[in-house]
């Protein structure tokens, strides 16, 4: 299958997942509710104790994205297994990696929705400087893509495990460190007024990690997907 | 004419458990075969290997002239699979489910109308799969499996959980598919005997008996 058609397969799979998700919106809404309430509670707390320090705000936003990712991505493959539709995906005449890329695209779109609600609410509750928003968006978008890719492959690895949600929550942390450290630093710099040019090293790290995850995932997924 | 499915010395191990122990079988084109045997006999494993969804531990499998391990996509493009659990998504209507799966076979609206009519699902085409009865859902699964006009249908525990009336009705539907090779696994022979001309008995991962034309 050519790259174009593998991509179109992935998009079709992602559209299917999004349609299914939007018809049972309670999970997505609960993640958005978690995001909004976390921003509100954090803004009250930090304002009273520490003031709105850019490092603290950046770390807080990343912690919210991190937990939202766990909530959003644990169900990615697990739900297909629980419902028996995983064998439907296995029956599709397409390369296994197209199925994974489809799940990744779905994860990215879901996290972008969460990110939109996070940054919009942060503008209001954490008094973020609106001029920093474009650069902040780039930093967090890259991180969200990293989380979506990582969460999708980990969800696939753990899809048949007992207590997969708990396992993912534990295993997601060590592999998230390469995203969280540069992400928090880059976020703090941007919130301090530095431009996007000042966070290029951190963005490179996020990008390199993304490529590494894609390479490992595509290589491993066939063995995971086919029994 | 070449066989539709040829298995040669196929084994499948799950750790220490041997699900299949050197199965050698051949299924002719257009032949309708029932795979019978108790739980754990290896029926589902055999079907999954033929469907190119599972990799055998050893042995070779050819499906419709293709190597089931090296040419998986070609195999999957030409077969229809109905698992013992439905592949339909609860939140999508019957037609939306068919459109999703059919998009991988280049199916058209005409194809959807044809398979819906064939399985008598016209009244339920715009109903979400999640609210369908078990029997209607099975019909939806057959419709899905028939997309792409497959030469081979693999039906795993197809009649499990169905009442006698629905089972007979579905057996009649399958009987009408003259040109298709069908391999259907079942615990019990009642419903499969009405349309299958051959019966393969599996036990302990081996062929115990093979009764029928081939």
Interface residues (C-beta under 8 A of the other chain):
Chain A: X1 X9 X12 X16 X19 X20 X23 X24 X83 X84 X85 X87 X88 X90 X91 X92 X93 X94 X95 X226 X227
Chain B: X48 X51 X53 X54 X55 X73 X74 X76 X77 X81 X83 X85 X86 X87 X88 X89 X90 X91 X92 X96 X100 X101 X103 X104 X105
